[in-house]
Amino acid sequence: MTNGTIERKCMKGHKKAEGRCSPRCVRWYPRIQRATPDGHSRRRFDYLGGYPTKAAARAALHQALGRQGDNVAPDHPSKTSNTSVMVGPAQPTLNDLLDHWLAHLQANKAVRLRTVGRYRQLTEHHVRPYLGALPLSALSTLQVQRLYDQLAHHGRKDGKAGGLGSRTIRQLHLCLHQALSYAMKWHDLATNPAADAEPPALPAHTPAALTPQGAVASAVSEPRAADCRHENLPPPTE
């Protein structure tokens, strides 16, 4: 039987006995114990990502353990009786697709469990609340684009003002694009709605302007040609 536990870690390295930790520096990591052939080897774990609260980590762990126990994507029992949501008369929603896609990745070990945990975290926070209930056939590129634009301005989940960073939205875009590519295989979706959506570009790295003090320091630290000859070193190139 697969076992799961939750590990507490302090990002600042405080020891638990010291009592110096605050919610800001503590992360909770759900993990699933790997099965060993003989059952007596050293225990090894697959981590499902980090969460700010123990309750969120416990929910992710229970969800992952439930899917591992079934070895297939869990359907919603309140919606169907003997038929799967994906093949029943009701049109599959984006939530249904994400459930089956994440379960497929986990069951086939296509990616590490930690990566699956990151995918689950991104979709749980930033996709399901906005687009999850939509039927796949009704999902459009414009809706995906509006989601990215909204998240860029006010998509934070920590209660602070502001939006998500460009890198996080691009990660979300890659995740959603991959999930919808499976919908084209499983549900004959004609096109991928995320294919033409444009996540924000990563900010260009601009070198800091050189101050007069910095220019003097740079000139002092640069080896002179005479010094290079004295040390048997090649002179600096222009």
C-alpha positions in Angstrom: 0.0 0.0 0.0 1.3 3.4 -0.9 2.1 5.7 2.1 2.3 9.4 2.1 3.6 11.9 4.7 4.1 15.7 5.0 7.5 17.1 5.7 7.9 20.6 7.3 10.9 22.7 6.2 12.1 26.1 7.2 13.4 28.1 4.3 15.7 30.1 6.6 17.2 27.0 8.3 15.6 27.6 11.8 15.4 24.6 14.0 11.9 23.7 15.1 12.9 23.6 18.8 14.1 27.2 18.6 10.5 28.5 17.9 11.8 31.2 15.6 9.8 30.2 12.5 7.0 32.2 11.1 4.4 31.2 8.4 6.5 33.2 5.9 9.6 30.9 6.2 7.8 27.5 6.6 6.9 25.4 3.6 5.0 22.0 3.7 6.0 19.3 1.3 3.7 16.3 0.7 5.6 13.2 -0.3 4.8 9.7 -1.4 6.9 6.7 -0.4 8.3 4.7 -3.4 7.6 1.0 -3.5 10.7 -1.2 -3.1 11.1 -4.7 -4.6 11.9 -6.4 -1.3 10.2 -4.0 1.0 13.3 -3.7 3.2 15.4 -1.2 1.3 15.9 2.4 2.5 12.8 4.5 2.2 12.7 6.9 -0.7 10.1 9.5 -1.4 8.7 11.4 -4.4 7.9 15.0 -3.4 4.7 16.8 -4.8 5.9 20.4 -4.5 5.9 22.9 -1.6 2.8 24.5 -0.1 2.5 27.5 2.3 0.1 25.7 4.6 -0.2 22.2 6.0 -3.9 22.0 5.0 -3.0 22.7 1.3 -0.2 20.1 1.4 -2.5 17.5 3.0 -5.2 18.1 0.3 -2.6 17.6 -2.5 -1.3 14.5 -0.8 -4.8 13.0 -0.5 -5.6 13.8 -4.1 -2.3 12.2 -5.3 -2.9 9.1 -3.2 -6.4 8.7 -4.4 -5.3 8.8 -8.0 -2.5 6.3 -7.4 -4.9 3.9 -5.7 -7.2 3.9 -8.7 -4.3 4.0 -11.2 -6.7 6.0 -13.4 -8.2 9.4 -13.3 -11.0 9.7 -10.7 -14.4 10.6 -12.0 -16.9 12.7 -10.0 -19.3 10.1 -8.4 -21.9 12.8 -7.9 -22.1 13.4 -11.6 -22.0 9.9 -13.0 -22.9 6.4 -11.9 -21.3 3.8 -14.2 -20.0 5.9 -17.0 -16.9 8.1 -17.0 -17.3 11.9 -17.1 -15.0 11.9 -20.2 -17.1 9.6 -22.3 -20.6 10.3 -20.8 -23.3 12.3 -22.5 -22.2 15.5 -20.8 -19.5 17.4 -22.5 -16.1 17.2 -20.8 -15.0 20.4 -19.1 -11.5 21.8 -18.7 -11.5 20.5 -15.1 -12.2 17.0 -16.4 -9.4 17.2 -18.8 -6.9 18.5 -16.2 -7.9 15.6 -13.8 -7.3 13.0 -16.5 -4.2 14.6 -17.8 -2.5 14.9 -14.4 -3.5 11.3 -13.6 -2.1 10.1 -16.9 1.2 11.8 -16.3 1.4 10.4 -12.8 0.3 6.8 -13.7 2.7 6.6 -16.7 5.6 8.3 -14.8 6.0 10.6 -17.8 7.5 13.3 -15.5 8.6 13.4 -11.9 6.0 13.6 -9.2 7.4 16.9 -8.1 6.7 18.2 -11.6 3.2 16.8 -11.5 2.8 18.6 -8.2 3.9 21.9 -9.7 1.4 21.4 -12.6 -1.4 20.7 -10.2 -0.5 23.7 -8.1 -0.5 26.0 -11.2 -3.8 24.8 -12.5 -5.5 24.7 -9.1 -4.6 28.3 -8.4 -4.8 30.0 -11.7 -6.9 28.0 -14.2 -9.6 26.0 -12.5 -11.2 29.0 -10.7 -11.6 30.9 -14.0 -12.0 28.4 -16.8 -12.3 25.0 -15.2 -16.1 24.7 -15.6 -16.1 25.5 -19.3 -16.8 22.7 -21.8 -13.7 22.1 -23.9 -15.7 22.8 -27.0 -16.5 26.3 -25.7 -13.0 27.2 -24.7 -11.5 29.8 -27.0 -8.1 31.5 -27.6 -9.6 34.8 -26.5 -10.6 33.4 -23.1 -7.1 32.0 -22.5 -5.6 35.3 -23.5 -7.9 37.2 -21.2 -6.8 34.8 -18.4 -3.1 35.6 -18.9 -3.8 39.3 -19.0 -5.8 39.2 -15.8 -3.2 37.2 -14.0 -0.5 39.6 -15.1 -2.4 42.5 -13.3 -4.0 40.9 -10.2 -3.3 37.2 -10.0 -1.4 36.9 -6.8 -2.7 34.4 -4.2 -0.8 35.7 -1.2 -3.2 38.6 -0.6 -0.8 41.2 -1.9 -1.7 43.6 -4.7 -0.2 43.0 -8.1 -0.1 40.3 -10.7 1.9 37.1 -11.3 5.4 37.3 -12.7 6.0 36.8 -16.4 7.9 33.5 -15.7 5.1 32.0 -13.7 2.5 32.9 -16.5 4.8 31.3 -19.1 5.0 28.2 -17.0 1.3 28.1 -16.8 1.0 28.6 -20.5 3.3 25.6 -21.2 1.2 23.5 -18.8 -2.1 24.5 -20.3 -0.9 24.1 -23.9 0.3 20.6 -23.1 -3.0 19.6 -21.4 -5.0 20.9 -24.3 -2.8 19.0 -26.8 -4.0 15.8 -25.1 -7.6 17.0 -25.6 -6.9 17.0 -29.3 -6.1 13.3 -29.0 -8.7 12.2 -26.5 -11.7 14.4 -27.5 -11.0 15.3 -31.1 -10.6 18.9 -30.2 -10.0 20.6 -33.6 -7.5 23.2 -32.4 -5.5 24.0 -29.3 -7.0 27.2 -27.8 -3.7 28.0 -26.1 -1.6 27.7 -29.2 -2.1 31.3 -30.3 -2.4 32.8 -26.9 0.6 35.0 -26.0 1.9 35.0 -22.4 3.9 38.0 -21.3 7.5 38.2 -22.5 10.3 37.8 -20.0 11.7 41.2 -19.0 15.0 41.9 -20.8 18.0 42.1 -18.6 19.5 45.6 -18.7 23.0 46.1 -17.2 23.1 48.7 -14.5 24.4 52.1 -15.5 28.0 52.7 -14.6 28.4 55.4 -12.0 31.5 57.6 -11.8 32.6 55.7 -8.7 32.2 52.4 -10.6 34.1 53.7 -13.6 37.1 54.7 -11.3 37.0 51.3 -9.6 36.9 49.5 -13.0 39.9 51.6 -14.2 41.8 50.8 -11.1 41.1 47.1 -11.2 42.0 46.7 -14.9 45.5 45.5 -15.4 47.8 47.9 -17.2 50.0 46.7 -20.1 53.2 47.4 -18.1 51.9 45.3 -15.2 51.1 42.5 -17.6 54.6 42.5 -19.1 56.0 42.5 -15.6 53.9 39.4 -14.6 54.6 37.7 -18.0 50.9 38.0 -18.9 49.4 39.0 -22.2 48.2 42.7 -22.3 44.5 43.3 -22.2 42.7 43.4 -25.5 40.8 46.5 -26.5 
